[in-house]
Amino acid sequence: MEARNLRVSDAEREHVGELLQKAVGQGMLSLGEFTERMDTALAAKTRGELNSVLADLPGITLISDYDPPAYPNAGQPMYQGQPMYQGQPYPAPTYQPQPPPVHPSPPYRAPVGAPVVGNYGAANAAVIRGRMATVTRNGAWIVPPAVVVDTRMSSVTIDFTRAVMQTQVVNISIDDYASSISLIVPEEATVDMNGVEAVGGSASNKVRSGPQMGPLHLVVHGKVRFGSVTAKHPFGTTIRKMFGS
């Protein structure tokens, strides 16, 4: 069977998605082209179909369409159903089952410019990851002094209104492609988003941004590519203020 007709796994589809994201970052694909090709990659069943989304990207390929050579002495005289080799029956091939390849996840590396607060760096941070997923942190979750958001094409909600804080100041590092990130903070909180770089996306702060003065102050850093990050109060806060409740 030709390599292009072999079935593909979810790991191979995800690998192609990462290659397409790199192509967007290098300016080879627009956001619309990226979305269209991701849809094709996610629906691909064979390596040929999966390769089609990478065919015109220089230096990027999943697997070649190499056809293995024919069995030795193909077309030569046969002896009891086996090909002849130098006048003798060619030994039958033996096949040893191989375990599936293991691809360990690389160690996490914080985005460039990720903050380090005292002894709290990436190793002690709460890491929130998402790949084409919906991710939510809410309720009475424990918030360390540093939070790392590493997302791709996801919807992320991080709710601090009932969270248990370890420190007044929380540093948030963002490394994102094409996601929607919402930071929901209590009414008394302040947020500093001056360290966010938006590339083809947006960074919006709908709460107070002054110096730390309440029970929580978020300092947000990192890069958002073709996505958005928004700091805001819980739904209904403005209406409650209007009615003095």
Secondary structure, 3 states (H helix, E strand, C coil): CCHHHCECCHHHHHHHHHHHHHHHHCCCCCHHHHHHHHHHHHHCCEHHHHHCCCCCCCCCCCCCCCCCCCCCCCCCCEECCEEEECCEECCCCCCCCCCCCCCCCCCCCCCCCCCCECCECHHHCEEEEEECCEEEECCCCEECCEEEEEEECCEEEEECCCCEECCCEEEEEEEEECCEEEEECCCCCEEEEEEEEEECCEEEECCCCCCCCCCCEEEEEEEEECCEEEEECCCCHHHHHHCCC
